[in-house]
Amino acid sequence: MPENTELGLGDGDPRIQGAVITAPEVDAWFEREVLPLEAALMQFLQNNWRNKSDIADIRQDIYVRVYEAALKEIPVSAKSFVFAAARNLLITKMRHEQVVPFEAVADVEALGTAIDEPSPDSTVIARDELRRLQIALDRLAPRCREAFVMRQVEGLSHREIATRMGLAEVTVRYHVKEALRILANALYGEHSDLRRPS
């Protein structure tokens, strides 16, 4: 009889297609072929899923899927099968959440996730908000804008900003707070004027 490569048994195993696969055979295959992939699988999950506390559970879900599928038919390539199962599970979990945050995966293309194009309305609204934000930033006092950018864009602490700007830390806090108030008013306030009367 020819070797049944479809079942992935190889090595001249004379099993005929459709033969029953026993749990001990799947257990042995799983230990021999799947468990050695755990380090690579964990790295893949850590690189492609933002919530690190979910990773151990996701790994177990992948193992369950792989094992249950192997009870029906042992895959030819364990590695390809495990990583395809991992990719599909991550996509399913993202769809189930119905919201895919920007940080959900490090490499969206690696997951093969289709990204929906924004609607024309949301594109116009986003561009308008960005334009208003830029106008508001341009109207901030120079020291206020500089402190805000260092804090919100560069992620520096108030102390680091104070050192760089040669100001007291309390003054930096004031500048950042004032910038936030002015920008929030520009984006969400009812007045078109960016500065409220004092």
Buried (B, 14 or more C-beta within 10 A) or exposed (E): EEEBEEBBBEEEEEBEEEEEBEEEBBEEBBEEBBEEBEEEBBEBBEEBBEEEEEBEEBBEBBBEBBBEBBEEEBBBEBBEBBBEBBBBBBBEBBEEEEEBEEEBBEEBEEBEBEEEEEEEEEEEEEEEEEEBEEEBBEBBEEBBBBBBBBBEEEEBEBEBBBEBBEBEBEBBBBBBBBBBEBBEBBBEBEEEEBBEEE
